[in-house]
Amino acid sequence: MALRNRHGVPVDPVPVLVVVGLAFMLFFSFGPLYGMALGVSLPAALAASTAGFLAASALAFYWQVWDAHPSASTPAGLRAEQLFYLMVALAVAVIGLSIPLLV
């Protein structure tokens, strides 16, 4: 099944699947832990994590599929640089979210 943007042009589904997978990992790894650390019950923390994940997934779909312009391709060097910076940002986010749980 090919994903199509709002103009009917096929869009690569891999980037949005990666972002949705990472959002799932972050929301369900840290959401229930932070919720329970703040005194929220587990079902409420899971519900909040699910709501956050669904919102992030909808945003990723809109940004990377619905509003995509595949004809305006980005050079490979710039894409690699952006990917590197995003990997660093993800690592910093995971470490930053882990530190309060260790203390």
C-alpha positions as CSV (number, residue, x, y, z in Angstrom):
1,M,0.0,0.0,0.0
2,A,1.5,3.3,-1.1
3,L,0.9,6.3,1.0
4,R,-0.2,9.4,-0.9
5,N,0.0,13.0,0.0
6,R,-2.8,15.4,-0.4
7,H,-2.1,15.9,-4.1
8,G,-2.2,12.1,-4.7
9,V,1.5,11.7,-5.2
10,P,3.0,8.5,-3.7
11,V,5.2,9.2,-0.6
12,D,7.9,6.9,0.9
13,P,6.3,5.3,4.1
14,V,9.6,4.4,5.8
15,P,10.3,7.8,7.5
16,V,6.9,8.1,9.1
17,L,7.0,4.4,10.3
18,V,10.4,5.1,11.9
19,V,9.1,8.2,13.6
20,V,5.9,6.4,14.8
21,G,8.1,3.6,16.1
22,L,10.4,5.9,18.0
23,A,7.4,7.8,19.4
24,F,5.9,4.5,20.6
25,M,9.2,3.6,22.3
26,L,9.5,7.0,24.1
27,F,5.9,7.3,25.2
28,F,5.5,3.8,26.5
29,S,9.0,3.6,28.0
30,F,8.9,6.8,30.0
31,G,5.2,7.8,30.2
32,P,4.0,5.1,32.7
33,L,7.2,5.5,34.8
34,Y,6.8,9.2,35.0
35,G,3.1,9.0,35.6
36,M,3.5,6.5,38.5
37,A,6.4,8.6,39.9
38,L,4.0,11.6,40.0
39,G,1.4,9.5,41.8
40,V,-0.9,8.7,38.9
41,S,-2.4,5.2,38.6
42,L,-1.0,2.8,36.0
43,P,-4.2,2.8,33.9
44,A,-4.2,6.6,33.8
45,A,-0.5,6.8,33.0
46,L,-1.0,4.3,30.1
47,A,-4.0,6.3,28.9
48,A,-1.9,9.5,28.9
49,S,0.9,7.7,27.1
50,T,-1.5,6.4,24.5
51,A,-3.0,9.8,23.9
52,G,0.5,11.3,23.5
53,F,1.6,8.6,21.2
54,L,-1.6,9.0,19.0
55,A,-1.0,12.8,18.9
56,A,2.7,12.3,17.9
57,S,1.7,9.7,15.3
58,A,-0.9,12.0,13.8
59,L,1.6,14.9,13.7
60,A,4.2,12.7,12.0
61,F,1.7,11.5,9.4
62,Y,0.7,15.1,8.6
63,W,4.3,16.3,8.5
64,Q,5.8,13.4,6.6
65,V,3.0,12.1,4.4
66,W,0.1,14.5,4.0
67,D,2.2,17.7,3.7
68,A,5.1,16.0,1.9
69,H,6.6,17.4,-1.3
70,P,8.6,14.4,-2.8
71,S,9.4,16.4,-5.9
72,A,11.6,18.8,-3.9
73,S,14.3,16.3,-2.9
74,T,17.0,17.1,-0.4
75,P,20.6,16.3,-1.2
76,A,22.0,13.2,0.3
77,G,24.7,15.0,2.3
78,L,22.1,17.3,4.0
79,R,19.9,14.3,4.8
80,A,22.8,12.4,6.4
81,E,23.7,15.5,8.4
82,Q,20.1,15.9,9.6
83,L,19.9,12.2,10.5
84,F,23.1,12.5,12.6
85,Y,21.7,15.5,14.5
86,L,18.4,13.8,15.0
87,M,20.2,10.7,16.4
88,V,22.1,12.9,18.8
89,A,18.9,14.7,19.9
90,L,17.2,11.3,20.5
91,A,20.1,10.1,22.6
92,V,20.1,13.4,24.6
93,A,16.3,13.1,25.1
94,V,16.6,9.5,26.4
95,I,19.4,10.3,28.7
96,G,17.6,13.4,29.9
97,L,14.4,11.5,30.6
98,S,16.4,8.7,32.4
99,I,18.3,10.9,34.8
100,P,15.3,11.9,37.1
101,L,14.2,8.3,37.4
102,L,17.7,7.3,38.7
103,V,17.8,10.0,41.4
